[in-house]
Every structure is written in C-alpha cells, then in structure tokens.
C-alpha cells in the first residue's frame, strides 16, 4: 500500500477515488483532533474537503457512528453523490 506523510505523521492510503487526496490542503485540515482515530475519511463537495474520523471495530472507543465497517453506508448517506473521497489509515 502507498503511504503519505502529513504533518510528520504517516498514513496508509486505503482508498482514493478520482485523485481525492490533496496533501497541501490536508496539511491544514488534519489536526491533532484526528490523532486518536484509526482512519480518516475525506469527501469533496463544492470545492471543499470534509473529514471524519473512524475507528476499527475492535477499538474500545468505537461506536456505530464511527465504526469503519459502516464506511459504505456513511458515503452513501452523508456524501454528495459521485463525490471524490478517500480513506487513509493512521500508522501507529
């Protein structure tokens, strides 16, 4: 898998639709708020990226709303139809 470095943290690219990862923009958007999450998912709409953190199902902090096994449902129900999106995994 391909890895990227953003703000001195390494991430593994799990999925990327239509070149959705823009490292320059993500440097400003990915803050320490996301350090605790196992995954970060980003989707693009109206020229802006929206980020959401997800956990592995086995993580004690995992709830149904942020369980990575529900990613497809999240994309279908909460993202603009056909939008560019990506999923990266925090390398710990």
C-alpha positions as CSV (number, residue, x, y, z in Angstrom):
1,X,0.0,0.0,0.0
2,X,1.1,3.6,-0.7
3,X,1.9,5.8,2.3
4,X,1.8,9.5,2.7
5,X,3.2,11.9,5.3
6,X,1.1,14.7,6.6
7,X,2.3,17.0,9.5
8,X,5.0,14.4,10.5
9,X,2.5,11.6,10.7
10,X,2.4,8.6,8.4
11,X,-0.8,7.4,6.8
12,X,-1.5,4.4,4.6
13,X,-3.8,5.1,1.6
14,X,-6.6,2.5,1.8
15,X,-8.9,4.0,-0.9
16,X,-8.8,7.1,-3.1
17,X,-11.5,8.0,-5.7
18,X,-10.5,10.3,-8.6
19,X,-7.4,11.8,-7.0
20,X,-9.2,13.0,-3.9
21,X,-6.0,13.4,-1.8
22,X,-4.5,16.9,-1.9
23,X,-1.7,16.8,0.6
24,X,-1.3,20.6,0.7
25,X,-4.9,21.1,1.8
26,X,-4.8,18.2,4.2
27,X,-1.8,19.7,6.0
28,X,-4.1,22.5,7.1
29,X,-7.2,20.3,7.8
30,X,-5.7,17.3,9.7
31,X,-5.1,18.5,13.2
32,X,-4.3,16.7,16.5
33,X,-8.1,16.2,16.8
34,X,-7.7,13.2,14.4
35,X,-4.7,11.7,16.2
36,X,-6.9,9.3,18.2
37,X,-8.7,7.8,15.2
38,X,-7.6,4.7,13.3
39,X,-8.9,6.1,10.0
40,X,-9.6,9.5,8.4
41,X,-12.1,9.7,5.6
42,X,-12.4,12.8,3.4
43,X,-15.0,13.7,0.9
44,X,-15.2,16.7,-1.5
45,X,-18.2,18.8,-2.3
46,X,-18.5,22.4,-3.6
47,X,-14.7,22.6,-3.7
48,X,-14.1,21.8,0.0
49,X,-13.0,18.7,1.8
50,X,-14.8,17.4,4.8
51,X,-13.1,15.0,7.2
52,X,-14.4,12.4,9.6
53,X,-12.6,10.0,11.9
54,X,-13.4,6.3,12.2
55,X,-12.2,3.5,14.5
56,X,-11.6,-0.2,14.0
57,X,-14.5,-2.2,15.3
58,X,-12.2,-3.7,17.9
59,X,-11.3,-0.3,19.3
60,X,-12.9,0.4,22.7
61,X,-13.8,3.9,21.6
62,X,-15.7,2.6,18.6
63,X,-19.4,3.5,18.3
64,X,-21.8,2.6,15.5
65,X,-21.5,6.1,14.0
66,X,-17.7,5.9,13.7
67,X,-17.1,2.2,13.0
68,X,-15.1,1.7,9.9
69,X,-17.3,-1.3,8.9
70,X,-20.1,1.3,8.2
71,X,-18.0,3.3,5.8
72,X,-20.0,2.5,2.7
73,X,-23.2,3.4,4.5
74,X,-21.6,6.7,5.6
75,X,-20.5,7.5,2.0
76,X,-24.0,6.7,0.5
77,X,-26.0,8.6,3.1
78,X,-23.7,11.6,4.0
79,X,-21.6,12.4,1.0
80,X,-22.6,14.1,-2.3
81,X,-23.5,11.6,-5.0
82,X,-20.4,10.6,-7.0
83,X,-18.1,12.8,-5.0
84,X,-14.3,12.3,-4.8
85,X,-13.4,10.7,-1.5
86,X,-10.5,9.0,0.3
87,X,-9.8,6.7,3.2
88,X,-6.4,6.8,5.0
89,X,-5.2,4.7,8.0
90,X,-3.1,6.1,10.7
91,X,0.2,4.2,11.0
92,X,0.9,3.9,14.7
